[in-house]
């Protein structure tokens, strides 16, 4: 029985990367055209959502979304969520219709095919480089000025210890939101760690629950309020994760 589980996990993980590649290969000409000009990004975003749904469905995942407050089209937001799995990217694309740009780690750009588009459409950050972190602000500000939203996983990465329910948040997302006076949208992912964590021999098909919380306003607040806003956002997600675990 243990041998069968190991064989399943190995084949299932390989299947995940195959699923990542199939829609990219099929849509490659359209994807390539959509990244030639920054103003065409919304078209790329539509295809990215198709790609994400294809992967989740192909892996045997379904999702259920609860919405306390619905993001409105034409409005820019700062989307923030807990980060436990590579499927966080796909689930975020599935549940949000507002075109947004990910701020993500540079390492993912090394994945064949996926990395080609990832590094040309996302805002990449080398978390070990202060210069890289400052460049993120410049690129994010440009994207916000184009009417797009930004998505950041404010834990700054996936915690090495999977027993950690929610790691401490970094300031970056909240500084950007305050500087641009855009609402912060906390999002909680309940099951992604259980379904497809970074531990190789783990995971299973099944339900992924997500919740979009009420927005946290930033109007009239300043950079000096970032710690208060940061902890307020973290507490919303943390309390929801506790509720999910019950």
Residue frames relative to the residue before (quaternion, step in Angstrom):
aa qw qx qy qz dx dy dz
X 1.0000 0.0000 0.0000 0.0000 0.00 0.00 0.00
X 0.6472 0.5157 -0.3184 0.4623 3.58 0.96 -0.86
X 0.6296 0.5373 -0.3303 0.4536 3.58 1.02 -0.83
X 0.6508 0.5180 -0.3150 0.4571 3.60 0.98 -0.84
X 0.6364 0.5236 -0.3267 0.4627 3.59 1.03 -0.79
X 0.6534 0.5096 -0.3122 0.4647 3.57 0.94 -0.89
X 0.6506 0.5137 -0.3108 0.4650 3.57 0.96 -0.91
X 0.6379 0.5251 -0.3228 0.4616 3.59 0.99 -0.84
X 0.6789 0.4994 -0.3044 0.4440 3.59 0.82 -0.96
X 0.6462 0.5211 -0.3245 0.4535 3.59 0.95 -0.84
X 0.6982 0.4654 -0.2696 0.4724 3.57 0.83 -1.02
X 0.6412 0.5406 -0.3140 0.4450 3.57 1.05 -0.81
X 0.6583 0.4947 -0.3087 0.4760 3.58 1.00 -0.81
X 0.6310 0.5148 -0.3306 0.4770 3.59 1.01 -0.77
X 0.6340 0.5450 -0.3125 0.4509 3.57 1.03 -0.88
X 0.5894 0.5807 -0.3578 0.4329 3.59 1.07 -0.70
X 0.7128 0.4407 -0.2638 0.4776 3.59 0.84 -0.94
X 0.5866 0.5434 -0.3691 0.4737 3.59 1.15 -0.51
X 0.6561 0.5099 -0.2996 0.4689 3.56 0.98 -0.89
X 0.6071 0.5490 -0.3519 0.4541 3.59 1.07 -0.65
X 0.7204 0.4763 -0.2475 0.4392 3.56 0.99 -0.88
X 0.6094 0.6175 -0.3671 0.3355 3.61 0.92 -0.88
X 0.7352 0.3980 -0.2809 0.4714 3.67 0.61 -0.94
X 0.5908 0.5580 -0.3782 0.4434 3.60 1.10 -0.54
X 0.6516 0.5052 -0.3112 0.4725 3.59 0.98 -0.86
X 0.6746 0.5032 -0.2963 0.4516 3.57 0.91 -0.95
X 0.7807 0.3361 -0.1678 0.4994 3.58 0.87 -0.95
X 0.2951 0.8202 -0.4697 0.1403 3.61 1.26 -0.01
X 0.6751 0.4860 -0.3433 0.4362 3.68 0.73 -0.86
X 0.6810 0.4776 -0.2914 0.4725 3.60 0.93 -0.89
X 0.6321 0.5272 -0.3273 0.4641 3.58 1.01 -0.80
X 0.6625 0.5159 -0.3039 0.4501 3.55 0.92 -0.93
X 0.6530 0.5057 -0.3162 0.4668 3.59 0.93 -0.86
X 0.6789 0.5288 -0.2961 0.4146 3.58 0.94 -0.91
X 0.7038 0.4404 -0.2845 0.4794 3.62 1.15 -0.36
X 0.4609 0.7061 -0.4385 0.3110 3.59 1.26 0.00
X 0.7817 0.1283 -0.0751 0.6057 3.58 1.18 -0.60
X 0.5474 -0.6568 0.4092 0.3187 3.57 -0.92 0.91
X 0.6543 0.5272 -0.3276 0.4321 3.60 1.03 -0.70
X 0.6243 0.5237 -0.3433 0.4670 3.59 1.27 -0.17
X 0.3621 0.7748 -0.4666 0.2257 3.59 1.24 0.00
X 0.6123 0.5574 -0.3844 0.4082 3.70 0.88 -0.68
X 0.6243 0.5204 -0.3446 0.4698 3.62 1.11 -0.61
X 0.6208 0.5216 -0.3324 0.4818 3.56 1.06 -0.76
X 0.6388 0.5512 -0.3243 0.4277 3.58 0.97 -0.87
X 0.6159 0.5399 -0.3421 0.4605 3.61 1.01 -0.77
X 0.6903 0.4637 -0.2806 0.4792 3.59 0.91 -0.90
X 0.6032 0.5520 -0.3558 0.4526 3.59 1.10 -0.63
X 0.6355 0.5228 -0.3239 0.4668 3.58 1.06 -0.72
X 0.6145 0.5227 -0.3381 0.4846 3.59 1.07 -0.71
X 0.6373 0.5375 -0.3073 0.4589 3.56 0.97 -0.93
X 0.6760 0.5050 -0.2937 0.4491 3.58 0.89 -0.95
X 0.6724 0.4901 -0.3010 0.4660 3.59 0.91 -0.87
X 0.6049 0.5615 -0.3425 0.4489 3.57 1.06 -0.76
X 0.6805 0.4913 -0.2874 0.4614 3.58 0.92 -0.91
X 0.6781 0.4923 -0.3049 0.4526 3.58 0.80 -0.97
X 0.6603 0.4962 -0.3076 0.4724 3.59 0.93 -0.88
X 0.6799 0.5107 -0.2851 0.4424 3.57 0.93 -0.95
X 0.6821 0.4702 -0.2795 0.4854 3.58 1.16 -0.56
X 0.5341 -0.6432 0.3983 0.3773 3.57 1.27 -0.10
X 0.4875 0.6485 -0.4375 0.3878 3.56 1.22 0.50
X 0.0824 -0.7287 0.6739 0.0897 3.53 -1.22 0.62
X 0.1826 -0.7953 0.5630 0.1310 3.59 -1.15 0.31
X 0.1688 -0.7534 0.6289 0.0913 3.50 -1.25 0.62
X 0.1431 -0.8230 0.5492 0.0234 3.55 -0.68 1.14
X 0.1289 -0.7423 0.6535 0.0730 3.52 -1.06 0.90
X 0.1136 -0.8131 0.5706 0.0182 3.58 -0.83 1.00
X 0.2315 -0.7674 0.5848 0.1244 3.57 -0.74 1.07
X 0.7835 -0.0132 0.0261 0.6207 3.57 1.11 -0.72
X 0.3318 -0.7902 0.4924 0.1517 3.56 -0.68 1.14
X 0.4223 -0.6794 0.5307 0.2800 3.63 -0.80 0.91
X 0.3354 -0.7588 0.5336 0.1644 3.55 -1.02 0.89
X 0.5300 -0.6235 0.4714 0.3288 3.54 -1.07 0.76
X 0.7800 0.3293 -0.2527 0.4683 3.57 -1.08 0.76
X 0.6523 0.4690 -0.3053 0.5112 3.58 1.31 -0.04
X 0.3451 -0.7220 0.5594 0.2163 3.57 -1.05 0.75
X 0.0641 -0.7940 0.6045 -0.0036 3.54 -1.08 0.84
X 0.3213 -0.6605 0.6245 0.2657 3.49 -1.42 0.15
X 0.1336 -0.7996 0.5839 0.0432 3.57 -0.36 1.26
X 0.0293 0.7952 -0.6040 0.0450 3.59 -0.81 1.01
X 0.0282 0.8031 -0.5925 0.0566 3.58 -1.01 0.82
X 0.5714 -0.5449 0.4691 0.3956 3.54 -1.30 0.26
X 0.2459 -0.7939 0.5504 0.0794 3.56 -1.10 0.78
X 0.1227 0.8174 -0.5480 0.1282 3.55 -0.51 1.22
X 0.8030 0.1925 -0.0362 0.5628 3.58 1.21 -0.39
X 0.5675 -0.5715 0.4623 0.3709 3.54 -1.25 0.42
X 0.6046 0.5644 -0.3559 0.4350 3.60 1.17 -0.46
X 0.4348 0.6786 -0.4696 0.3605 3.61 1.24 -0.07
X 0.6220 0.5496 -0.3327 0.4475 3.58 1.05 -0.81
X 0.6970 0.4755 -0.2750 0.4609 3.57 0.84 -1.01
X 0.6733 0.4958 -0.3093 0.4531 3.57 0.89 -0.89
X 0.6181 0.5384 -0.3461 0.4564 3.60 1.02 -0.74
X 0.6609 0.5003 -0.3049 0.4689 3.59 0.96 -0.84
X 0.6605 0.5253 -0.3109 0.4372 3.59 1.04 -0.73
X 0.7675 0.4148 -0.2156 0.4386 3.58 0.85 -0.91
X 0.7282 0.3909 -0.2342 0.5120 3.62 1.22 -0.34
X 0.2610 -0.7777 0.5562 0.1334 3.56 -0.90 0.96
X 0.5779 0.5814 -0.3798 0.4286 3.60 1.20 -0.42
X 0.4535 -0.6849 0.4848 0.3004 3.63 -0.71 0.95
X 0.0623 0.7940 -0.5999 0.0766 3.56 -0.79 1.04
X 0.3379 -0.7123 0.5824 0.1979 3.51 -1.33 0.38
X 0.3904 -0.7156 0.5343 0.2234 3.55 -0.91 0.95
X 0.1859 -0.6739 0.6920 0.1799 3.50 -1.32 0.52
X 0.1214 0.8364 -0.5140 0.1467 3.56 -0.39 1.22
X 0.6449 -0.5491 0.3794 0.3724 3.52 -1.30 0.29
X 0.5938 -0.6264 0.3953 0.3142 3.54 -1.10 0.81
X 0.5656 0.6481 -0.3836 0.3359 3.59 1.09 -0.67
X 0.6371 0.5554 -0.3366 0.4151 3.60 1.05 -0.71
X 0.5545 0.6170 -0.3891 0.4005 3.59 1.22 -0.37
X 0.6032 0.5808 -0.3485 0.4211 3.61 1.25 -0.29
X 0.5336 0.6234 -0.4135 0.3945 3.60 1.24 -0.27
X 0.4934 -0.6819 0.4446 0.3065 3.63 -0.69 1.02
X 0.8248 0.1779 -0.2007 0.4978 3.56 -1.14 0.83
X 0.7004 0.4412 -0.2617 0.4963 3.58 0.62 -1.13
X 0.6769 0.5230 -0.2876 0.4309 3.56 0.89 -0.98
X 0.5754 0.6008 -0.3721 0.4117 3.59 1.11 -0.67
X 0.7447 0.3751 -0.2078 0.5114 3.58 0.89 -0.95
X 0.5814 0.6051 -0.3638 0.4044 3.56 1.10 -0.71
X 0.7401 0.4224 -0.2458 0.4620 3.58 0.76 -0.99
X 0.6757 0.4788 -0.2954 0.4764 3.61 1.24 -0.29
X 0.7590 0.3547 -0.2003 0.5079 3.59 1.20 -0.30
X 0.7084 0.4147 -0.2555 0.5107 3.60 1.15 -0.50
X 0.4452 -0.6365 0.5490 0.3088 3.55 -1.30 0.25
X 0.1773 -0.8287 0.5266 0.0675 3.55 -0.32 1.27
X 0.0888 -0.7965 0.5975 0.0269 3.53 -1.07 0.78
X 0.2455 -0.6995 0.6532 0.1544 3.51 -1.15 0.83
X 0.3108 -0.8115 0.4643 0.1710 3.56 -0.15 1.29
X 0.6269 0.5316 -0.3399 0.4570 3.60 1.25 -0.22
X 0.7021 0.4425 -0.2450 0.5012 3.57 1.30 -0.28
X 0.3853 -0.7234 0.5260 0.2271 3.58 -0.70 1.08
X 0.6056 0.5558 -0.3510 0.4484 3.61 1.08 -0.68
X 0.6508 0.5166 -0.3055 0.4650 3.56 0.98 -0.90
X 0.6523 0.5188 -0.3163 0.4531 3.58 0.96 -0.83
X 0.6516 0.5009 -0.3168 0.4735 3.60 1.05 -0.71
X 0.6301 0.5350 -0.3312 0.4551 3.59 1.06 -0.74
X 0.5594 0.6001 -0.3801 0.4271 3.57 1.15 -0.59
X 0.6513 0.5267 -0.3143 0.4468 3.58 0.94 -0.88
X 0.6525 0.5163 -0.3177 0.4547 3.57 0.95 -0.86
X 0.6943 0.4690 -0.2772 0.4703 3.59 0.89 -0.94
X 0.6429 0.5188 -0.3262 0.4595 3.57 1.00 -0.79
X 0.6373 0.5264 -0.3273 0.4578 3.58 0.99 -0.81
X 0.6323 0.5272 -0.3275 0.4637 3.59 1.03 -0.77
X 0.6689 0.4966 -0.2973 0.4665 3.58 0.94 -0.89
X 0.6462 0.5106 -0.3228 0.4663 3.59 0.97 -0.78
X 0.6446 0.5220 -0.3200 0.4578 3.58 1.04 -0.74
X 0.6434 0.4992 -0.3080 0.4919 3.58 1.28 -0.37
X 0.5886 -0.6155 0.3504 0.3897 3.58 1.27 0.09
X 0.5096 0.6350 -0.4252 0.3954 3.58 1.27 0.20
X 0.4063 -0.6595 0.5614 0.2913 3.54 -1.34 0.11
X 0.3396 -0.7167 0.5727 0.2074 3.55 -1.32 0.25
X 0.1328 -0.7703 0.6183 0.0817 3.56 -1.10 0.73
X 0.0335 0.7930 -0.6038 0.0741 3.55 -0.76 1.11
X 0.2715 -0.6965 0.6340 0.1980 3.54 -1.14 0.71
X 0.2593 -0.8595 0.4186 0.1373 3.59 0.06 1.32
X 0.4895 0.6312 -0.4609 0.3867 3.61 1.19 0.04
X 0.4389 -0.7215 0.4378 0.3085 3.57 1.24 -0.32
X 0.7766 -0.1621 0.1041 0.5998 3.56 1.26 0.30
X 0.5796 -0.5633 0.4485 0.3816 3.53 -1.31 0.09
X 0.4804 -0.6760 0.4658 0.3085 3.64 -0.76 0.96
X 0.5139 -0.6504 0.4659 0.3095 3.57 -0.98 0.86
X 0.7073 0.3949 -0.2324 0.5382 3.54 1.08 -0.75
X 0.3072 -0.7918 0.4989 0.1727 3.60 -0.36 1.21
X 0.5461 0.6033 -0.4041 0.4177 3.59 1.24 -0.12
X 0.5518 0.6003 -0.3929 0.4252 3.60 1.26 -0.34
X 0.3630 -0.7560 0.5045 0.2051 3.58 -0.61 1.11
X 0.7788 -0.1213 0.1131 0.6049 3.57 0.97 -0.90
X 0.3255 -0.7643 0.5280 0.1764 3.56 -0.63 1.14
X 0.6569 -0.4837 0.3886 0.4283 3.57 -1.32 0.16
X 0.4179 -0.7152 0.5087 0.2349 3.58 -1.13 0.70
X 0.3897 -0.6729 0.5786 0.2462 3.54 -1.21 0.65
X 0.6136 -0.6216 0.3754 0.3102 3.57 -1.26 0.48
X 0.5061 0.7372 -0.3954 0.2100 3.58 1.09 -0.75
X 0.6858 0.4919 -0.2970 0.4467 3.58 0.77 -1.02
X 0.7026 0.4862 -0.2653 0.4467 3.54 0.96 -0.87
X 0.5929 0.5430 -0.3557 0.4766 3.56 1.14 -0.58
X 0.6633 0.5030 -0.3019 0.4646 3.58 0.93 -0.91
X 0.6634 0.5133 -0.3053 0.4508 3.56 0.91 -0.93
X 0.6785 0.4853 -0.2888 0.4698 3.57 0.99 -0.84
X 0.6411 0.5301 -0.3283 0.4475 3.57 0.98 -0.80
X 0.7673 0.3434 -0.1758 0.5122 3.58 1.02 -0.83
X 0.3665 -0.7667 0.4634 0.2513 3.57 1.34 0.06
X 0.4153 0.6827 -0.4900 0.3483 3.58 0.90 0.95
X 0.5713 -0.6166 0.4082 0.3560 3.62 -1.05 0.66
X 0.3360 -0.6949 0.5991 0.2131 3.52 -1.21 0.65
X 0.1468 -0.7966 0.5840 0.0524 3.57 -0.83 1.02
X 0.1955 -0.7863 0.5746 0.1156 3.62 -0.31 1.19
X 0.0529 -0.7838 0.6188 -0.0003 3.56 -1.03 0.88
X 0.1817 -0.7915 0.5783 0.0787 3.57 -0.91 0.96
X 0.1476 -0.7567 0.6329 0.0710 3.55 -0.97 0.98
X 0.2913 -0.8205 0.4733 0.1339 3.57 -0.51 1.21
X 0.8567 0.2599 -0.0471 0.4431 3.55 0.74 -1.10
X 0.4223 0.7474 -0.4542 0.2382 3.61 1.20 -0.12
X 0.6201 0.5368 -0.3400 0.4601 3.58 1.07 -0.71
X 0.6691 0.4954 -0.2857 0.4746 3.56 0.98 -0.89
X 0.7067 0.4777 -0.2679 0.4479 3.57 0.94 -0.87
X 0.8185 -0.0809 0.1223 0.5555 3.61 0.83 -0.95
X 0.0297 0.8263 -0.5595 0.0574 3.56 0.39 1.23
X 0.6347 -0.5216 0.4009 0.4055 3.55 -1.32 -0.03
X 0.5120 0.5837 -0.4408 0.4504 3.60 1.26 0.06
X 0.4742 -0.7357 0.3987 0.2738 3.57 -0.47 1.22
X 0.7642 0.3345 -0.1832 0.5202 3.59 0.77 -1.03
X 0.5810 0.5453 -0.4021 0.4509 3.56 0.48 1.18
X 0.6281 0.5762 -0.3992 0.3378 3.51 -1.34 0.18
X 0.0250 0.7800 -0.6250 0.0198 3.52 -1.36 0.30
X 0.5770 -0.5497 0.4529 0.3997 3.60 -1.18 0.38
X 0.3627 0.7380 -0.5212 0.2283 3.59 -1.16 0.41
X 0.7367 -0.4393 0.3221 0.4007 3.51 -1.38 -0.24
X 0.1319 -0.7412 0.6525 0.0868 3.54 -1.18 0.76
X 0.1702 -0.7943 0.5778 0.0798 3.58 -0.65 1.12
X 0.0128 -0.7872 0.6162 -0.0204 3.55 -1.07 0.82
X 0.0897 -0.7913 0.6030 0.0465 3.54 -1.18 0.59
X 0.2208 -0.7318 0.6326 0.1248 3.54 -0.97 0.99
X 0.2627 -0.8052 0.5185 0.1176 3.57 -0.53 1.21
X 0.6724 -0.4408 0.3908 0.4481 3.53 -1.34 0.03
X 0.5378 -0.6475 0.4378 0.3161 3.54 -1.03 0.83
X 0.3023 -0.6997 0.6139 0.2054 3.51 -1.27 0.55
X 0.3154 -0.7948 0.4852 0.1829 3.61 -0.36 1.20
X 0.2249 -0.7765 0.5753 0.1245 3.55 -1.21 0.57
X 0.4249 0.7232 -0.4618 0.2884 3.60 1.25 -0.12
X 0.8250 0.2115 -0.1814 0.4917 3.54 -0.91 0.99
X 0.6190 0.5225 -0.3519 0.4690 3.57 1.26 -0.05
X 0.3060 -0.7564 0.5569 0.1551 3.55 -1.23 0.51
X 0.7284 -0.4057 0.3206 0.4496 3.54 -1.35 0.06
X 0.6022 0.5794 -0.3560 0.4182 3.58 1.10 -0.62
X 0.6633 0.5022 -0.2959 0.4693 3.59 1.25 -0.39
X 0.4013 0.7734 -0.4449 0.2074 3.59 1.25 -0.11
X 0.6552 0.5134 -0.3321 0.4436 3.60 0.97 -0.76
X 0.6350 0.5206 -0.3275 0.4674 3.58 1.02 -0.78
X 0.6758 0.4856 -0.2851 0.4757 3.56 0.92 -0.96
X 0.6262 0.5514 -0.3258 0.4446 3.57 1.01 -0.83
X 0.7143 0.4424 -0.2597 0.4761 3.58 0.82 -0.97
X 0.5933 0.5533 -0.3577 0.4625 3.57 1.13 -0.61
X 0.6643 0.4997 -0.2923 0.4729 3.57 0.96 -0.90
X 0.6638 0.5111 -0.3060 0.4522 3.56 0.89 -0.93
X 0.6526 0.5278 -0.3182 0.4408 3.56 0.97 -0.86
X 0.6124 0.5466 -0.3485 0.4526 3.61 1.04 -0.75
X 0.6956 0.4604 -0.2727 0.4794 3.58 0.86 -0.98
X 0.6553 0.5316 -0.3166 0.4333 3.58 0.92 -0.91
X 0.6683 0.4918 -0.3073 0.4659 3.60 0.88 -0.90
X 0.6495 0.5063 -0.3250 0.4649 3.58 1.03 -0.70
X 0.6264 0.5226 -0.3384 0.4690 3.60 1.03 -0.70
X 0.6176 0.5227 -0.3407 0.4788 3.59 1.07 -0.68
X 0.6563 0.5044 -0.3120 0.4664 3.58 0.97 -0.84
X 0.6310 0.5335 -0.3298 0.4566 3.56 1.01 -0.83
X 0.6764 0.5185 -0.2971 0.4305 3.58 0.94 -0.90
X 0.6057 0.5535 -0.3605 0.4436 3.58 1.21 -0.38
